[in-house]
Amino acid sequence: MKSTRLRLASLAAVAALVALAAPPLYAAVVSGTVSSTVSFGQQVTTSVTPYTAPAAAQFTNSYSNGTGSNQVDTLYAKALVLSAAPTTIDLTNFVDVGGNSGASFARVREWIVYNTDTNATHTVTVAAGASNGWAVLAPNGSPQTIPANGGIMRISDPASTGSGNGNVVTSSSKTVTFNPGSNTVTSYIIAAGGSAAFVPIAAVLPFVGRRLRRPRRAA
C-alpha cells in the first residue's frame, strides 16, 4: 500500500512537470515553413577562359504544432504602424493571430521584421525594451537598424529545448521596442514559437517509481 502511494506521488510530480510544458487551452493549431534560396555569381576574368564562380545556399525550416524541437504553437503577426514614436511590445502578453488576448511566448523559433516603407530615409530600429528587454536582441542603447525598401531582420532558433537554451522569453526578458524616428513607418512583424520552453519527457521519466524520502521528525 505504501509503495502504491509513493508511486502515485511520483506520477503526480511528473504530471505537474508535463503540465508546465503544455500549451494553453485556447491555443489553435499552428504550423509553418520558412524557406530561402540564395544564389549569387561572380564573373572571373583572370583565367584564359572567363567563367562565373557561383555562391549558393538553400534552406527550409518546417514547424509542426507543439512546443518541442521544430515545433510552434503560438503566433504573433501584425502590420505595426509606427507613428513617429517608439512602440514596445511584450512577448508575454499580446493578442495572437486568432484574436486570443493574453497570448505568451516561452520561446521564439522564428522572428522576422520587414520594413515595407519605400522612402529610403524611413528606417526602423529594433532593440530590447528599456525595461525587461528581450535579451536576444541588441540592447536598447545600441539598436539594430532595418533599412527601408524591404530591409529584413530574421532570427531563427529551430530546435533548441530547455528553459536556459536558445531564444527563450522570460518575465525579465520579454519586451521589444521599434523606433521609426520622426517618420510614420509600417513594418510587418512575424513571431512564431512555443508557449512553453518544453520539458522533455525523458528528463522526468527517471523519477517515476522512485521512492520519495520522508522528512525526518524533529527530536
C-alpha positions as CSV (number, residue, x, y, z in Angstrom):
1,M,0.0,0.0,0.0
2,K,2.8,2.3,0.9
3,S,4.6,1.5,-2.3
4,T,1.5,2.3,-4.3
5,R,1.1,5.7,-2.6
6,L,4.7,6.6,-3.3
7,R,4.4,5.6,-7.0
8,L,1.2,7.7,-7.3
9,A,3.0,10.6,-5.7
10,S,5.8,10.2,-8.2
11,L,3.4,10.2,-11.1
12,A,1.7,13.3,-9.8
13,A,5.1,15.1,-9.8
14,V,5.7,14.0,-13.4
15,A,2.2,15.2,-14.4
16,A,2.9,18.6,-12.8
17,L,6.2,18.9,-14.8
18,V,4.5,17.9,-18.0
19,A,1.7,20.5,-17.3
20,L,4.3,23.2,-17.3
21,A,5.2,22.3,-20.9
22,A,1.6,22.0,-22.1
23,P,0.2,24.8,-24.4
24,P,-2.6,27.0,-23.2
25,L,-6.1,25.6,-23.7
26,Y,-7.1,28.4,-26.1
27,A,-4.2,27.7,-28.4
28,A,-5.0,26.9,-32.0
29,V,-3.0,24.5,-34.2
30,V,0.0,26.5,-35.5
31,S,2.4,25.3,-38.1
32,G,4.5,26.8,-40.9
33,T,7.6,26.9,-43.1
34,V,10.4,29.4,-43.7
35,S,12.5,28.9,-46.8
36,S,15.2,30.8,-48.6
37,T,17.1,30.4,-51.8
38,V,20.3,32.4,-52.1
39,S,22.2,32.4,-55.4
40,F,25.0,34.8,-56.5
41,G,27.7,34.6,-59.0
42,Q,30.9,36.5,-59.7
43,Q,32.5,36.8,-63.1
44,V,36.1,35.7,-63.1
45,T,38.2,37.0,-66.0
46,T,41.7,36.3,-64.7
47,S,41.8,32.9,-66.4
48,V,42.2,32.1,-70.1
49,T,38.5,31.3,-70.3
50,P,36.3,33.7,-68.2
51,Y,33.7,31.9,-66.1
52,T,31.2,32.6,-63.3
53,A,32.0,31.4,-59.8
54,P,28.8,30.5,-58.0
55,A,27.8,31.1,-54.4
56,A,24.5,29.5,-53.4
57,A,22.6,28.2,-50.4
58,Q,19.2,26.8,-49.9
59,F,17.5,26.0,-46.6
60,T,14.0,25.3,-45.2
61,N,12.8,25.2,-41.6
62,S,9.4,23.5,-41.2
63,Y,7.5,23.6,-38.0
64,S,4.7,21.3,-36.8
65,N,2.3,22.1,-33.9
66,G,3.8,21.8,-30.4
67,T,6.5,23.0,-28.0
68,G,9.4,20.7,-28.9
69,S,12.2,20.9,-31.4
70,N,11.0,22.2,-34.8
71,Q,7.6,23.0,-33.4
72,V,5.4,26.1,-32.7
73,D,2.1,26.6,-31.0
74,T,1.9,30.4,-30.7
75,L,1.9,33.1,-33.4
76,Y,2.2,36.9,-33.4
77,A,1.8,38.6,-36.8
78,K,1.0,42.2,-37.3
79,A,1.4,45.1,-39.7
80,L,2.7,47.5,-37.0
81,V,2.1,51.2,-37.8
82,L,4.8,53.1,-36.1
83,S,3.7,56.8,-35.9
84,A,6.8,58.9,-35.3
85,A,7.3,57.4,-31.8
86,P,8.8,54.3,-30.2
87,T,6.4,51.3,-29.8
88,T,7.1,48.5,-27.4
89,I,5.5,45.0,-27.5
90,D,5.5,42.4,-24.7
91,L,6.2,38.9,-25.9
92,T,4.4,37.5,-22.8
93,N,1.2,39.5,-23.2
94,F,-0.2,40.0,-26.7
95,V,-3.2,39.3,-29.0
96,D,-2.4,36.3,-31.2
97,V,-3.5,35.8,-34.8
98,G,-6.6,34.1,-33.7
99,G,-7.7,37.1,-31.5
100,N,-6.8,35.4,-28.2
101,S,-5.7,38.0,-25.7
102,G,-3.0,37.2,-23.1
103,A,-1.0,35.0,-25.5
104,S,2.6,34.4,-24.4
105,F,5.8,33.0,-25.7
106,A,8.3,31.0,-23.7
107,R,10.5,30.7,-26.8
108,V,10.5,32.3,-30.2
109,R,11.5,30.0,-33.0
110,E,11.2,32.5,-35.9
111,W,11.5,36.3,-35.5
112,I,11.0,38.4,-38.7
113,V,10.8,42.1,-39.1
114,Y,10.2,43.6,-42.6
115,N,10.3,47.3,-43.4
116,T,7.7,48.0,-46.1
117,D,8.4,51.7,-46.5
118,T,9.8,52.8,-49.9
119,N,11.3,56.1,-48.6
120,A,15.0,55.5,-48.2
121,T,15.1,57.7,-45.1
122,H,12.3,55.8,-43.3
123,T,14.4,53.3,-41.3
124,V,13.2,51.4,-38.2
125,T,15.4,50.5,-35.3
126,V,14.7,47.3,-33.3
127,A,16.1,46.6,-29.8
128,A,15.4,45.0,-26.5
129,G,13.0,47.2,-24.5
130,A,14.3,49.6,-21.8
131,S,12.5,47.5,-19.1
132,N,12.7,43.7,-19.2
133,G,14.2,43.8,-22.7
134,W,14.3,40.6,-24.7
135,A,18.0,39.7,-24.3
136,V,18.1,38.0,-27.8
137,L,18.1,41.5,-29.4
138,A,20.6,44.3,-29.4
139,P,20.4,46.4,-26.2
140,N,18.2,49.4,-26.1
141,G,21.0,51.8,-26.3
142,S,22.5,50.2,-29.4
143,P,19.5,49.2,-31.6
144,Q,19.8,47.4,-34.9
145,T,18.6,49.4,-38.0
146,I,16.2,47.9,-40.5
147,P,16.6,49.8,-43.8
148,A,13.6,50.8,-46.0
149,N,12.7,49.2,-49.3
150,G,12.4,45.7,-48.0
151,G,15.0,45.6,-45.2
152,I,14.6,42.4,-43.2
153,M,15.7,41.1,-39.8
154,R,15.4,37.4,-39.2
155,I,16.4,35.4,-36.1
156,S,15.9,31.7,-36.1
157,D,16.0,29.1,-33.4
158,P,14.5,25.9,-34.9
159,A,15.5,23.2,-32.5
160,S,16.7,24.2,-29.0
161,T,14.9,23.0,-25.9
162,G,15.2,23.7,-22.2
163,S,14.5,26.9,-20.4
164,G,18.1,28.1,-20.5
165,N,18.8,27.4,-24.2
166,G,18.1,29.4,-27.3
167,N,15.8,32.3,-27.9
168,V,13.8,32.0,-24.7
169,V,11.4,34.6,-23.3
170,T,11.0,35.2,-19.5
171,S,9.5,37.7,-17.2
172,S,12.7,39.6,-17.2
173,S,13.5,39.2,-20.9
174,K,10.4,39.9,-22.9
175,T,10.0,43.4,-24.4
176,V,10.9,44.7,-27.8
177,T,11.0,48.3,-28.9
178,F,10.5,49.6,-32.5
179,N,11.5,53.2,-33.3
180,P,10.8,54.9,-36.6
181,G,12.3,58.2,-35.5
182,S,10.3,61.1,-36.7
183,N,8.6,59.2,-39.5
184,T,5.5,57.1,-39.8
185,V,6.5,53.6,-41.0
186,T,4.6,50.3,-41.3
187,S,6.6,47.2,-40.5
188,Y,5.5,43.6,-40.7
189,I,6.3,41.6,-37.6
190,I,6.0,37.8,-37.5
191,A,7.0,35.8,-34.4
192,A,6.3,32.1,-34.2
193,G,7.3,30.0,-31.2
194,G,6.3,27.9,-28.2
195,S,4.1,28.7,-25.2
196,A,6.5,26.6,-23.1
197,A,10.2,26.1,-23.2
198,F,9.5,22.4,-23.3
199,V,10.3,19.8,-20.7
200,P,11.4,16.6,-22.4
201,I,9.6,13.6,-21.1
202,A,13.0,11.8,-20.9
203,A,14.1,14.3,-18.3
204,V,11.3,13.3,-15.9
205,L,10.9,9.6,-16.5
206,P,13.8,8.7,-14.2
207,F,11.7,10.0,-11.3
208,V,8.8,7.6,-12.0
209,G,8.6,4.9,-9.3
210,R,11.5,6.4,-7.3
211,R,10.9,6.1,-3.6
212,L,10.3,9.5,-2.0
213,R,12.2,10.3,1.2
214,R,10.1,11.2,4.2
215,P,11.2,14.2,6.1
216,R,12.7,13.4,9.4
217,R,10.7,14.1,12.5
218,A,12.1,16.7,14.9
219,A,13.6,15.1,18.0
